[in-house]
Amino acid sequence: MADPAPSTLNLNSLATNDSFCLILGDSTAIGTAQALAAQGIRCEVHARVGAGSAEIERRVSGASPATVALIALGSNDAASPALATNLVVIRRKTTAVRVAWLAPYDLRAASIVTSIAARFGDMVIPLRAQPSRDGIHPVSYRPVATSLRWGAAAPVRAAVAPAPIARATVLMMSGPLAP
């Protein structure tokens, strides 16, 4: 018999030596996680087919230790008046360095997701850019996973801070220099 799902997910307890990514969400999160796994990227996944934002919001507590995170919610509760509030609460608990969102096919939910992502400076992957048979799930999750640009070397890159960008100012003078 399978263990029942915990009523609360403490994101602080997810830190492992080999897990640099966190995925929260619904069936689109599961599909993306499977596509990432096919690329050799294993993530902590906390998702359920049919999950709504309220369920995930209730289950998540603490701050995420992950370097990168994906939030894929809104497909199952697009009409909920609490969608925006739930997503903001989830995002505040997710302290990953980089956070990406899947914007659902539903235009209202996609607009809410895009607005929240913009507020936090997060990346958005619009599912509408992918073909779908049912208007909820892409035909293939491979392009979605590739769009994240987490790549097989992502854990190594995430552990090393990028080098600062050197900037220079060049002044062009049109005449000879004065003595």
Buried (B, 14 or more C-beta within 10 A) or exposed (E): EEEEEEEEBEBEEBEEEEBBBBBBBBBBBBBBBEBBEEBEBBBBBBBBEEBBBBBBBBBBBBBBBBBBBBBBBBBBBBEBEEBBBBBBBBBEBBBBEBBBBBBBBBEEBBBBBBEBBEEEEBBBBBBBEBEEEEEBBBEEBBBBBBBBEBBEEBBEBBEEEEEEEEEEEEEEEEEEEEE
